[in-house]
């Protein structure tokens, strides 16, 4: 009997895929782009207005219960809902996005500042975009344009840039809400939050002077304005006390500990030779840490042979050997204040012209890396 090839071909035909069991499942398979705010509202049993308020971080006179908020957030996560930031920006509403233009994300002090920024923005239901510019003003402007296209509500500039003041000032021509944080020494094109570098330098030098040190050298990174100021104030301090001939400032070319470590090996060569200073004022903790390692490797005992003073009070400063005496700039608080200032500007629709700088008071943190000079 002849074989019915058509029938056999039909028998081998692969059956079609089963249809999704629900519209929600189909949308999750296609991706979150097709999920609308109305879908989230229907799933969580609230109005579209309430869902929008919760997901967009808007406030009003009508409080929202925690269980309602949790239900809407759970529905949005389950459906894979993601807001259309471009459309939201075109409608003139807020995107709840904050751009951070960071000079150097590897800087330990700036990591502390970022922790403070993140703490406040998360609590107030904003999200961060982080851009690392690696000391380049042109890259900072590129990130500024990127944040503008993303309809970021505001920008935080973390750390100053060499010869970058003019370019960062251009940010204010495209962004109404811009705040600077860290490394400043005075007012700029937009409000800033920073520590009083002059007072911090005096605290450090007066501490060393009060211990009896006269042969004090300075090691600094001239790439930032505040460290240049600390070096200038150090030289003035030594001249005013009649020991200007002993004032020596060593510049290093990088912010990490490696250059100061190499410099320290030269300073400490010969295990504390006759010309070894009795104290070193490092204008950052990372510089001081490099010097501590060089002293250890050279057989120089800190603080018996030389005292080392840092600046910043980064997290590791309390755990070096010996623990580092330093100046605290309250990095996390600096970040919290900067984020709070920016978000207040956004929510009150206040431009930069209505806000001044916030200058924090530095404090001296005395640990074990400073002591009386040898023979003192």
Secondary structure as the mmCIF struct_conf table of DSSP 4:
data_model
#
loop_
_struct_conf.conf_type_id
_struct_conf.id
_struct_conf.beg_label_comp_id
_struct_conf.beg_label_asym_id
_struct_conf.beg_label_seq_id
_struct_conf.end_label_comp_id
_struct_conf.end_label_asym_id
_struct_conf.end_label_seq_id
HELX_RH_AL_P HELX_RH_AL_P1 UNK A 5 UNK A 12
BEND BEND1 UNK A 13 UNK A 13
HELX_LH_PP_P HELX_LH_PP_P1 UNK A 14 UNK A 20
BEND BEND2 UNK A 21 UNK A 22
HELX_RH_AL_P HELX_RH_AL_P2 UNK A 23 UNK A 30
HELX_RH_3T_P HELX_RH_3T_P1 UNK A 32 UNK A 34
HELX_RH_AL_P HELX_RH_AL_P3 UNK A 37 UNK A 44
TURN_TY1_P TURN_TY1_P1 UNK A 45 UNK A 45
BEND BEND3 UNK A 46 UNK A 46
HELX_RH_AL_P HELX_RH_AL_P4 UNK A 48 UNK A 56
TURN_TY1_P TURN_TY1_P2 UNK A 57 UNK A 57
BEND BEND4 UNK A 61 UNK A 62
HELX_RH_AL_P HELX_RH_AL_P5 UNK A 66 UNK A 79
TURN_TY1_P TURN_TY1_P3 UNK A 80 UNK A 80
HELX_RH_AL_P HELX_RH_AL_P6 UNK A 85 UNK A 90
TURN_TY1_P TURN_TY1_P4 UNK A 91 UNK A 92
STRN STRN1 UNK A 97 UNK A 102
BEND BEND5 UNK A 103 UNK A 103
TURN_TY1_P TURN_TY1_P5 UNK A 105 UNK A 106
HELX_RH_AL_P HELX_RH_AL_P7 UNK A 108 UNK A 123
TURN_TY1_P TURN_TY1_P6 UNK A 124 UNK A 125
STRN STRN2 UNK A 127 UNK A 132
TURN_TY1_P TURN_TY1_P7 UNK A 134 UNK A 135
HELX_RH_AL_P HELX_RH_AL_P8 UNK A 137 UNK A 149
TURN_TY1_P TURN_TY1_P8 UNK A 150 UNK A 151
BEND BEND6 UNK A 153 UNK A 153
STRN STRN3 UNK A 154 UNK A 158
BEND BEND7 UNK A 159 UNK A 159
TURN_TY1_P TURN_TY1_P9 UNK A 162 UNK A 163
HELX_RH_AL_P HELX_RH_AL_P9 UNK A 165 UNK A 169
HELX_RH_3T_P HELX_RH_3T_P2 UNK A 170 UNK A 173
TURN_TY1_P TURN_TY1_P10 UNK A 174 UNK A 174
BEND BEND8 UNK A 176 UNK A 176
STRN STRN4 UNK A 178 UNK A 181
BEND BEND9 UNK A 182 UNK A 183
BEND BEND10 UNK A 186 UNK A 186
BEND BEND11 UNK A 189 UNK A 190
STRN STRN5 UNK A 192 UNK A 195
HELX_RH_AL_P HELX_RH_AL_P10 UNK A 197 UNK A 210
TURN_TY1_P TURN_TY1_P11 UNK A 211 UNK A 212
BEND BEND12 UNK A 215 UNK A 215
STRN STRN6 UNK A 216 UNK A 221
TURN_TY1_P TURN_TY1_P12 UNK A 222 UNK A 223
BEND BEND13 UNK A 224 UNK A 224
HELX_RH_AL_P HELX_RH_AL_P11 UNK A 225 UNK A 240
TURN_TY1_P TURN_TY1_P13 UNK A 241 UNK A 242
HELX_RH_3T_P HELX_RH_3T_P3 UNK A 244 UNK A 246
STRN STRN7 UNK A 248 UNK A 252
BEND BEND14 UNK A 253 UNK A 253
BEND BEND15 UNK A 255 UNK A 256
HELX_RH_AL_P HELX_RH_AL_P12 UNK A 257 UNK A 267
TURN_TY1_P TURN_TY1_P14 UNK A 268 UNK A 268
HELX_RH_AL_P HELX_RH_AL_P13 UNK A 269 UNK A 272
TURN_TY1_P TURN_TY1_P15 UNK A 274 UNK A 275
BEND BEND16 UNK A 278 UNK A 278
STRN STRN8 UNK A 279 UNK A 282
BEND BEND17 UNK A 283 UNK A 284
HELX_RH_AL_P HELX_RH_AL_P14 UNK A 285 UNK A 298
TURN_TY1_P TURN_TY1_P16 UNK A 299 UNK A 299
HELX_LH_PP_P HELX_LH_PP_P2 UNK A 300 UNK A 301
TURN_TY1_P TURN_TY1_P17 UNK A 302 UNK A 305
STRN STRN9 UNK A 307 UNK A 309
BEND BEND18 UNK A 311 UNK A 311
STRN STRN10 UNK A 312 UNK A 312
HELX_RH_3T_P HELX_RH_3T_P4 UNK A 315 UNK A 319
BEND BEND19 UNK A 320 UNK A 322
HELX_LH_PP_P HELX_LH_PP_P3 UNK A 323 UNK A 324
STRN STRN11 UNK A 325 UNK A 325
STRN STRN12 UNK A 326 UNK A 328
HELX_RH_AL_P HELX_RH_AL_P15 UNK A 331 UNK A 348
TURN_TY1_P TURN_TY1_P18 UNK A 349 UNK A 349
HELX_RH_3T_P HELX_RH_3T_P5 UNK A 352 UNK A 354
STRN STRN13 UNK A 358 UNK A 360
HELX_LH_PP_P HELX_LH_PP_P4 UNK A 361 UNK A 362
STRN STRN14 UNK A 363 UNK A 365
BEND BEND20 UNK A 368 UNK A 369
HELX_LH_PP_P HELX_LH_PP_P5 UNK A 372 UNK A 373
TURN_TY1_P TURN_TY1_P19 UNK A 374 UNK A 375
#
